[in-house]
Amino acid sequence: MNNPTSSRRKLLKQMGLGIGLAASSSLPASAAERAGVTSKTKQLLKTDVLVVGGGPAGIGAALGAARTGVKTLLIESCGFFGGVAAWSLGMPINQMRPERKPRSEIHELVIEKLLAYGEQSIYIGQHQLYCNVDYLKVAVLDALDEVGCKYLVHLSAADAVVEGNRVTGVVVSTKQGLATISAKVVVDCTGDADIAYFAGAETMMETKEPRMPSTLLLGMANVSPEQIRRVNMRKIADAARSKYPLLPKSWRLKPVSNCSHYWINHTGTRDIGQFDMTDPFERSEAECVSRRQALQMTCAMREFGGDELKEIELVATNPRIAVRETRRVKGSYILTEEDAVKGRTFEDVIAWRSGYLDLMGYKFTKMMIHDVPYRSILPEKVDALLTAGRCISATHVSMAAGKSMGNCVATGHAAGLAAAMAAKKGIQPRELKVAQLQDALRKDGVDLKMGGKIQVNVSGDRGV
Ligand SMILES: Cc1cc2nc3c(=O)[nH]c(=O)nc-3n(C[C@H](O)[C@H](O)[C@H](O)COP(=O)(O)OP(=O)(O)OC[C@H]3O[C@@H](n4cnc5c(N)ncnc54)[C@H](O)[C@@H]3O)c2cc1C
């Protein structure tokens, strides 16, 4: 387990900075000062539910909360919403409509908004949804507008504001300096459990086994499906490795939605080193080395791919490296590998997770649909805070089992609804009657009896 207080202080000391852990009028003056929050700090906004991070989980949470009519604000550090789904240049959004069956009104709202842009924007497979990410970015805005959710991009949460054990808002970093946003309930959808960590909640990060790698995906053009079918990428990589040492073992080109250009997912940093993507130095190193890796892959294809690939060209990379695994919040229940493999069900089910248990080359195994209990999205001890997506309370292996984006939308949906219900009632999320949350989820089209079922044809992927 990480000790957020000591490791963060150590880091800030190393960096010569003076930002504190959490700020509130009840904290000693020095701590509030260190946080940069004074009585003069600008309050940017006040809301009922604040969702931090606009990836799949944040989108689910924002839509889930705002649809109840509760004042909801979604903030995101990038210039658009979608998180890894929008960065990754065409990668399938898995488990959004598994077995082509709707899984909730929230999932369907995003799909409906994409479909509105025509068939070039989306291709729906058996378990996968392939989309052109630039349509996705706008489709998400359309969905947020429809439910009346307020949103701001280019806004990073840099700290939590905490009173006693209750989160009352976040500190954001803006071009005008630090500012605060106050909220009755905050939903941490940062992927990295940033808000929980800033608030002093206990978080977990794998230290014994290798963590899943991070990857900068590539967008490629100037190549035909026939040319792609004729090349053996592993042989190209083997032949080119002495000149281009950062090459992954192999990779595949896959079509973007219904278009004629391609995206490449690959093992990223796996064979380069273990990076702690919450450490600013290591994250910076991983980003920079991955940018070199993407160019080495392109050069290798052009130089060692014969006539078929000599014209292939790199047309895009993610705006930032896509991170698979960092911190997770510790809740009063920690989901396990066994829960995933055996398809465990829970009385306090609020979502389900499906797909494959895929640890990115370290483990790949079938699993069953399994429940997520409410206890796994509630941080222990810290109030007015919920979490969703890849940073919910789960072991390292179980985190990999739940990482498909449709599952992250589902935990986001539940967390957003719970936050809205708690804010409306003026109670803490842990005081909410789970049965009421379950009823609200059912009204939104969620089937809470999926745990224990087996999925078919999960890997029905699209080739060239
Ligand atoms: C390389 C790669 C390939 C993958 N392949 C697939 C696949 O094929 N299919 C699939 O379904 N899943 C895939 N996954 C898994 C999936 O993408 C993730 O599990 C999922 O995106 C997690 O959703 P999330 O919303 O929890 O986090 P993220 O998608 O990471 O989103 C978090 C968001 O929060 C924002 N944020 C972070 N910190 C702050 C802050 N302090 N303030 C404000 N905003 C902040 C980030 O900018 C980001 O937009 C892949 C993941 C990776 C990295």
The ligand as an ORCA input file, in Angstrom:
! r2SCAN-3c Opt
* xyz 0 1
  C      -2.870      1.160    -24.489
  C      -4.187      0.694    -23.977
  C      -4.953     -0.177    -24.740
  C      -6.206     -0.568    -24.291
  N      -7.004     -1.361    -25.093
  C      -8.320     -1.455    -24.803
  C      -9.236     -1.965    -25.751
  O      -8.868     -2.373    -26.856
  N     -10.563     -1.986    -25.414
  C     -11.007     -1.556    -24.187
  O     -12.226     -1.565    -23.960
  N     -10.143     -1.114    -23.250
  C      -8.831     -1.021    -23.546
  N      -7.956     -0.498    -22.633
  C      -8.409     -0.234    -21.252
  C      -9.224      1.042    -21.147
  O      -8.805      1.998    -22.086
  C      -9.136      1.630    -19.726
  O      -9.325      0.628    -18.766
  C     -10.190      2.714    -19.563
  O      -9.978      3.759    -20.500
  C     -10.185      3.266    -18.155
  O     -11.176      4.255    -18.090
  P     -11.091      5.406    -16.996
  O     -12.153      6.373    -17.337
  O     -11.074      4.773    -15.655
  O      -9.647      6.054    -17.186
  P      -8.978      6.811    -18.424
  O      -9.468      6.326    -19.733
  O      -7.517      6.738    -18.153
  O      -9.488      8.310    -18.242
  C      -9.087      9.122    -17.170
  C      -9.339     10.574    -17.578
  O      -9.090     11.425    -16.470
  C      -8.300     12.532    -16.878
  N      -7.525     12.944    -15.709
  C      -6.574     12.223    -15.063
  N      -6.132     12.893    -13.991
  C      -6.807     14.070    -13.960
  C      -6.776     15.181    -13.079
  N      -5.961     15.203    -12.012
  N      -7.595     16.238    -13.343
  C      -8.419     16.225    -14.435
  N      -8.487     15.176    -15.294
  C      -7.692     14.113    -15.056
  C      -7.437     11.982    -18.003
  O      -6.974     13.007    -18.853
  C      -8.432     11.039    -18.700
  O      -9.194     11.702    -19.684
  C      -6.685     -0.121    -23.038
  C      -5.890      0.721    -22.254
  C      -4.672      1.144    -22.723
  C      -3.875      2.094    -21.894
*
